[in-house]
Amino acid sequence: MRNLVTNKLFLAIAAFVLLVVLMVSTSSPGGGLNVLRNVVRVPLAPLQQAYTFLTGKAGGLVSDISNMGRALDENVTLRARIRDLENKNLELEELKRQNGEFRKLLNFKEQYADYGFLGGTIIGKDAGNWFDVFTIDRGIKDGLRQGKGYPVISADGLVGRVSNVELLSSDVISLIDMDSTVSVRVARTRDLLVVRGDITLKQEGLCRVDYIPPNADLVPGDVLETSGMGDVYPKGIRVGVVDRIIRNQGQFDAYAILKPAVDFKRLEEVEVLTPSLPVESDEAVGSDENGTGSDENGTADADGLRMDANGPETTGSGAEGAGIP
């Protein structure tokens, strides 16, 4: 019992002393309370700094992950929009290209009002990268007839001629084929020349220009167009541009390399020029099934080369006398 009283008295004295100390500490600014507070804070400061650092980093990490998710979603959306815009741009470019071709063809139609224009799509070609010989989806059912050698053009210029006509399709020999020869004029000087296909140059989509007179004023960049000589190609169709001139030791051995106006690697659609005349009956054209028509003086082949009993007509000189279409 005595011990219990003693303990209570000790606790009461201790509480009183502590109360006095607190009262003294709070009675003066910057007193003991601040000292006590500092005693507690100093050991806890590193822990508080670590806690603040970790909570800040964790919050930033969560924010970064959230922002990354939004960025990925926006990236997917933007990529889809870019693809859509690219497709629309391609469509606009195609429409622009077609519009340009339609304008050029309209000029052709105004210039060659005496001809009908029959559009055709290429449905087949010989092996290789170049459209030297190809097939279009127009034939006898569309009014074409065998042996007429119809000129074939595109919006850029001369393509070639029809060489064979079937019921539903026709074969076309292009400008770069070895069997092609075209009489041309130099637009600048009006000199007559001949453009023909070449087996070597065909691999580059080019043609050869022959029958160059020694005194001809021909330079790279000159534009060549059909001369209108012969029975196949009307006058004034753009054929191509002179790329370079090759002069050998002999003056008469000169020839030129022609870059055609038409890209014979990317042909898709062409126009067949048909004379605006009444179509002959099948009986009338029956004798022309092999590509020749006869008269009392001779024959004319598919290229319009005039033939008689003594051979090709050779009045004149150079391209004009060669009977080239």
LINQUIBEL-V202173 format. One record per residue. N is the residue number from 1. PSI is psi as a letter, one per 20 degrees, with the letter a starting at -180 (999 if undefined). OMEGA is omega in degrees with one decimal (NA if undefined). BURIAL is b if it has 16 or more other ideal C-beta (glycine too) atoms within 10 Angstrom, else e. Layout:
# LINQUIBEL-V202173
n->N psi->PSI omega->OMEGA burial->BURIAL
n->N psi->PSI omega->OMEGA burial->BURIAL
This chain:
# LINQUIBEL-V202173
n->1 psi->h omega->-179.9 burial->e
n->2 psi->h omega->177.9 burial->e
n->3 psi->h omega->-178.9 burial->e
n->4 psi->g omega->179.2 burial->e
n->5 psi->g omega->-179.4 burial->e
n->6 psi->g omega->179.4 burial->e
n->7 psi->g omega->-179.8 burial->e
n->8 psi->h omega->179.5 burial->e
n->9 psi->h omega->179.6 burial->e
n->10 psi->g omega->-179.9 burial->e
n->11 psi->h omega->-179.6 burial->e
n->12 psi->g omega->179.0 burial->e
n->13 psi->g omega->-179.0 burial->e
n->14 psi->g omega->179.7 burial->e
n->15 psi->h omega->-179.3 burial->e
n->16 psi->g omega->179.7 burial->e
n->17 psi->g omega->-179.7 burial->e
n->18 psi->h omega->179.6 burial->e
n->19 psi->g omega->179.0 burial->e
n->20 psi->g omega->-180.0 burial->e
n->21 psi->g omega->-179.8 burial->e
n->22 psi->h omega->179.4 burial->e
n->23 psi->g omega->178.8 burial->e
n->24 psi->h omega->-177.5 burial->e
n->25 psi->h omega->-177.1 burial->e
n->26 psi->i omega->-177.8 burial->e
n->27 psi->i omega->-179.7 burial->e
n->28 psi->p omega->179.0 burial->e
n->29 psi->q omega->-179.8 burial->e
n->30 psi->k omega->-176.6 burial->e
n->31 psi->b omega->-174.3 burial->e
n->32 psi->h omega->-179.3 burial->e
n->33 psi->g omega->177.0 burial->b
n->34 psi->h omega->178.0 burial->e
n->35 psi->g omega->179.4 burial->e
n->36 psi->g omega->179.7 burial->e
n->37 psi->g omega->179.5 burial->e
n->38 psi->h omega->178.6 burial->e
n->39 psi->h omega->179.9 burial->e
n->40 psi->g omega->-173.6 burial->e
n->41 psi->h omega->-174.8 burial->e
n->42 psi->g omega->178.1 burial->e
n->43 psi->h omega->-177.3 burial->e
n->44 psi->i omega->-176.2 burial->e
n->45 psi->g omega->178.7 burial->e
n->46 psi->h omega->178.7 burial->e
n->47 psi->g omega->178.1 burial->e
n->48 psi->g omega->178.4 burial->e
n->49 psi->g omega->178.9 burial->e
n->50 psi->g omega->179.3 burial->e
n->51 psi->g omega->179.6 burial->e
n->52 psi->g omega->-179.7 burial->e
n->53 psi->g omega->-177.3 burial->e
n->54 psi->g omega->179.5 burial->e
n->55 psi->h omega->177.5 burial->e
n->56 psi->g omega->179.1 burial->e
n->57 psi->g omega->179.9 burial->e
n->58 psi->g omega->178.6 burial->e
n->59 psi->g omega->178.0 burial->e
n->60 psi->h omega->178.9 burial->e
n->61 psi->g omega->177.9 burial->e
n->62 psi->g omega->179.1 burial->e
n->63 psi->g omega->179.2 burial->e
n->64 psi->g omega->179.0 burial->e
n->65 psi->g omega->179.0 burial->e
n->66 psi->g omega->178.9 burial->e
n->67 psi->h omega->178.9 burial->e
n->68 psi->g omega->177.5 burial->e
n->69 psi->g omega->178.4 burial->e
n->70 psi->h omega->179.7 burial->e
n->71 psi->g omega->177.7 burial->e
n->72 psi->g omega->177.7 burial->e
n->73 psi->g omega->178.8 burial->e
n->74 psi->h omega->179.1 burial->e
n->75 psi->g omega->177.6 burial->e
n->76 psi->g omega->179.9 burial->e
n->77 psi->g omega->-179.2 burial->e
n->78 psi->h omega->177.7 burial->e
n->79 psi->g omega->178.0 burial->e
n->80 psi->g omega->178.6 burial->e
n->81 psi->h omega->178.3 burial->e
n->82 psi->g omega->177.7 burial->e
n->83 psi->g omega->179.1 burial->e
n->84 psi->g omega->179.2 burial->e
n->85 psi->h omega->177.5 burial->e
n->86 psi->g omega->178.1 burial->e
n->87 psi->g omega->178.4 burial->e
n->88 psi->h omega->178.2 burial->e
n->89 psi->g omega->176.9 burial->e
n->90 psi->g omega->178.2 burial->e
n->91 psi->g omega->178.6 burial->e
n->92 psi->g omega->178.4 burial->e
n->93 psi->g omega->178.5 burial->e
n->94 psi->g omega->176.9 burial->e
n->95 psi->h omega->178.2 burial->e
n->96 psi->g omega->179.0 burial->e
n->97 psi->g omega->179.7 burial->e
n->98 psi->h omega->178.7 burial->e
n->99 psi->g omega->177.6 burial->e
n->100 psi->g omega->178.8 burial->e
n->101 psi->g omega->178.8 burial->e
n->102 psi->h omega->178.7 burial->e
n->103 psi->g omega->178.5 burial->e
n->104 psi->g omega->179.1 burial->b
n->105 psi->h omega->176.5 burial->b
n->106 psi->h omega->176.6 burial->e
n->107 psi->h omega->176.0 burial->e
n->108 psi->g omega->-177.3 burial->b
n->109 psi->h omega->177.5 burial->e
n->110 psi->h omega->-178.4 burial->e
n->111 psi->h omega->-178.2 burial->e
n->112 psi->m omega->-177.9 burial->b
n->113 psi->i omega->-179.7 burial->e
n->114 psi->i omega->-178.2 burial->e
n->115 psi->q omega->169.4 burial->b
n->116 psi->q omega->-179.7 burial->b
n->117 psi->o omega->-178.7 burial->e
n->118 psi->o omega->-178.3 burial->b
n->119 psi->p omega->179.4 burial->e
n->120 psi->q omega->177.2 burial->b
n->121 psi->p omega->179.8 burial->e
n->122 psi->p omega->-177.4 burial->e
n->123 psi->i omega->179.4 burial->e
n->124 psi->q omega->179.9 burial->e
n->125 psi->r omega->174.2 burial->b
n->126 psi->r omega->179.4 burial->e
n->127 psi->q omega->179.6 burial->e
n->128 psi->r omega->-177.3 burial->e
n->129 psi->i omega->-171.7 burial->e
n->130 psi->q omega->177.8 burial->b
n->131 psi->m omega->178.6 burial->b
n->132 psi->h omega->172.7 burial->b
n->133 psi->p omega->-177.2 burial->b
n->134 psi->r omega->-176.0 burial->b
n->135 psi->p omega->177.2 burial->b
n->136 psi->r omega->-174.7 burial->b
n->137 psi->k omega->176.7 burial->e
n->138 psi->p omega->-177.6 burial->b
n->139 psi->b omega->-177.3 burial->b
n->140 psi->h omega->-179.9 burial->b
n->141 psi->h omega->-179.4 burial->e
n->142 psi->j omega->177.2 burial->b
n->143 psi->i omega->178.3 burial->e
n->144 psi->q omega->-178.9 burial->b
n->145 psi->q omega->-178.6 burial->b
n->146 psi->q omega->172.7 burial->b
n->147 psi->j omega->-178.1 burial->b
n->148 psi->h omega->178.5 burial->b
n->149 psi->l omega->-175.9 burial->b
n->150 psi->p omega->174.5 burial->b
n->151 psi->q omega->178.4 burial->b
n->152 psi->p omega->-178.6 burial->b
n->153 psi->r omega->167.3 burial->b
n->154 psi->a omega->-179.8 burial->b
n->155 psi->h omega->-176.8 burial->b
n->156 psi->h omega->-179.0 burial->b
n->157 psi->b omega->-174.9 burial->b
n->158 psi->p omega->176.4 burial->b
n->159 psi->g omega->-178.3 burial->b
n->160 psi->b omega->-179.2 burial->b
n->161 psi->q omega->175.9 burial->b
n->162 psi->p omega->-178.0 burial->b
n->163 psi->h omega->-178.2 burial->b
n->164 psi->p omega->-177.5 burial->b
n->165 psi->p omega->174.1 burial->b
n->166 psi->a omega->-177.1 burial->e
n->167 psi->g omega->-174.1 burial->e
n->168 psi->i omega->-176.4 burial->e
n->169 psi->r omega->177.7 burial->b
n->170 psi->q omega->176.2 burial->b
n->171 psi->q omega->-179.0 burial->b
n->172 psi->p omega->171.9 burial->b
n->173 psi->p omega->-175.8 burial->b
n->174 psi->r omega->-175.9 burial->b
n->175 psi->h omega->-174.8 burial->b
n->176 psi->i omega->179.9 burial->b
n->177 psi->q omega->-178.2 burial->b
n->178 psi->h omega->-177.4 burial->e
n->179 psi->j omega->-177.5 burial->e
n->180 psi->p omega->171.9 burial->b
n->181 psi->p omega->-176.9 burial->b
n->182 psi->p omega->173.9 burial->b
n->183 psi->p omega->-176.5 burial->b
n->184 psi->r omega->172.4 burial->b
n->185 psi->q omega->171.9 burial->b
n->186 psi->p omega->-175.5 burial->b
n->187 psi->h omega->-175.7 burial->e
n->188 psi->g omega->-173.5 burial->e
n->189 psi->i omega->-177.9 burial->e
n->190 psi->j omega->175.0 burial->e
n->191 psi->q omega->178.5 burial->b
n->192 psi->p omega->177.9 burial->b
n->193 psi->a omega->178.1 burial->b
n->194 psi->p omega->175.2 burial->b
n->195 psi->p omega->-179.8 burial->b
n->196 psi->q omega->176.2 burial->b
n->197 psi->q omega->-179.0 burial->b
n->198 psi->p omega->-173.8 burial->b
n->199 psi->h omega->179.7 burial->e
n->200 psi->g omega->-178.2 burial->e
n->201 psi->h omega->-179.6 burial->b
n->202 psi->h omega->-179.5 burial->b
n->203 psi->i omega->177.4 burial->e
n->204 psi->j omega->-178.2 burial->e
n->205 psi->k omega->-177.7 burial->b
n->206 psi->r omega->178.2 burial->b
n->207 psi->r omega->179.2 burial->b
n->208 psi->q omega->176.7 burial->b
n->209 psi->o omega->-178.1 burial->b
n->210 psi->a omega->179.3 burial->b
n->211 psi->l omega->178.2 burial->b
n->212 psi->o omega->179.1 burial->b
n->213 psi->q omega->-179.2 burial->b
n->214 psi->h omega->-177.4 burial->e
n->215 psi->j omega->-177.9 burial->e
n->216 psi->p omega->177.7 burial->b
n->217 psi->m omega->-177.6 burial->e
n->218 psi->p omega->-178.4 burial->b
n->219 psi->q omega->175.0 burial->e
n->220 psi->p omega->-177.7 burial->e
n->221 psi->i omega->177.6 burial->e
n->222 psi->p omega->179.1 burial->b
n->223 psi->p omega->176.5 burial->b
n->224 psi->q omega->178.5 burial->b
n->225 psi->q omega->-178.6 burial->b
n->226 psi->q omega->-176.1 burial->b
n->227 psi->h omega->-174.9 burial->b
n->228 psi->i omega->176.5 burial->e
n->229 psi->p omega->-178.9 burial->b
n->230 psi->a omega->-172.7 burial->b
n->231 psi->j omega->-173.1 burial->e
n->232 psi->f omega->-170.8 burial->b
n->233 psi->p omega->174.7 burial->b
n->234 psi->r omega->-175.5 burial->b
n->235 psi->q omega->168.8 burial->e
n->236 psi->j omega->177.9 burial->e
n->237 psi->p omega->-179.1 burial->b
n->238 psi->p omega->-179.0 burial->b
n->239 psi->g omega->179.6 burial->b
n->240 psi->a omega->-177.2 burial->b
n->241 psi->p omega->178.1 burial->e
n->242 psi->p omega->-179.4 burial->b
n->243 psi->g omega->178.4 burial->b
n->244 psi->r omega->-178.5 burial->e
n->245 psi->p omega->-179.9 burial->b
n->246 psi->o omega->178.9 burial->e
n->247 psi->o omega->177.5 burial->e
n->248 psi->a omega->-177.8 burial->e
n->249 psi->h omega->178.1 burial->e
n->250 psi->p omega->-178.4 burial->e
n->251 psi->h omega->-175.9 burial->e
n->252 psi->j omega->-179.0 burial->e
n->253 psi->j omega->-177.7 burial->e
n->254 psi->q omega->172.0 burial->b
n->255 psi->r omega->-177.0 burial->b
n->256 psi->q omega->175.2 burial->b
n->257 psi->p omega->-176.8 burial->b
n->258 psi->p omega->171.0 burial->b
n->259 psi->o omega->-176.4 burial->e
n->260 psi->q omega->177.2 burial->b
n->261 psi->h omega->-178.1 burial->b
n->262 psi->p omega->174.8 burial->b
n->263 psi->o omega->-175.6 burial->e
n->264 psi->j omega->175.3 burial->b
n->265 psi->i omega->-173.9 burial->e
n->266 psi->k omega->177.8 burial->e
n->267 psi->p omega->176.7 burial->b
n->268 psi->g omega->-177.5 burial->e
n->269 psi->q omega->-178.7 burial->e
n->270 psi->r omega->175.6 burial->b
n->271 psi->p omega->176.2 burial->b
n->272 psi->p omega->178.3 burial->b
n->273 psi->p omega->179.7 burial->b
n->274 psi->p omega->178.7 burial->b
n->275 psi->p omega->-179.7 burial->e
n->276 psi->m omega->-180.0 burial->e
n->277 psi->q omega->177.7 burial->e
n->278 psi->p omega->-179.9 burial->e
n->279 psi->p omega->179.3 burial->e
n->280 psi->q omega->177.9 burial->e
n->281 psi->r omega->-179.8 burial->e
n->282 psi->h omega->179.8 burial->e
n->283 psi->h omega->-176.6 burial->e
n->284 psi->h omega->-179.1 burial->e
n->285 psi->j omega->-176.9 burial->b
n->286 psi->h omega->-178.8 burial->e
n->287 psi->i omega->-177.5 burial->e
n->288 psi->j omega->-174.2 burial->b
n->289 psi->h omega->-178.8 burial->e
n->290 psi->j omega->175.2 burial->e
n->291 psi->j omega->179.1 burial->b
n->292 psi->q omega->174.1 burial->e
n->293 psi->p omega->-173.1 burial->e
n->294 psi->q omega->169.8 burial->e
n->295 psi->a omega->-172.9 burial->e
n->296 psi->i omega->-178.0 burial->e
n->297 psi->i omega->-178.1 burial->e
n->298 psi->b omega->-177.4 burial->e
n->299 psi->r omega->174.4 burial->e
n->300 psi->p omega->-178.7 burial->b
n->301 psi->a omega->-173.7 burial->b
n->302 psi->h omega->179.5 burial->b
n->303 psi->i omega->-178.8 burial->b
n->304 psi->j omega->-179.7 burial->b
n->305 psi->o omega->-175.6 burial->b
n->306 psi->p omega->-178.0 burial->b
n->307 psi->q omega->170.5 burial->b
n->308 psi->a omega->-174.8 burial->e
n->309 psi->h omega->-177.9 burial->e
n->310 psi->j omega->179.2 burial->e
n->311 psi->a omega->-177.7 burial->e
n->312 psi->q omega->177.2 burial->e
n->313 psi->p omega->-172.9 burial->e
n->314 psi->k omega->176.5 burial->e
n->315 psi->p omega->-178.2 burial->e
n->316 psi->a omega->-176.8 burial->e
n->317 psi->r omega->176.4 burial->e
n->318 psi->b omega->-176.5 burial->b
n->319 psi->h omega->-176.4 burial->b
n->320 psi->h omega->-178.9 burial->b
n->321 psi->i omega->-177.7 burial->e
n->322 psi->i omega->179.8 burial->b
n->323 psi->k omega->-178.5 burial->b
n->324 psi->p omega->-177.6 burial->b
n->325 psi->999 omega->NA burial->b
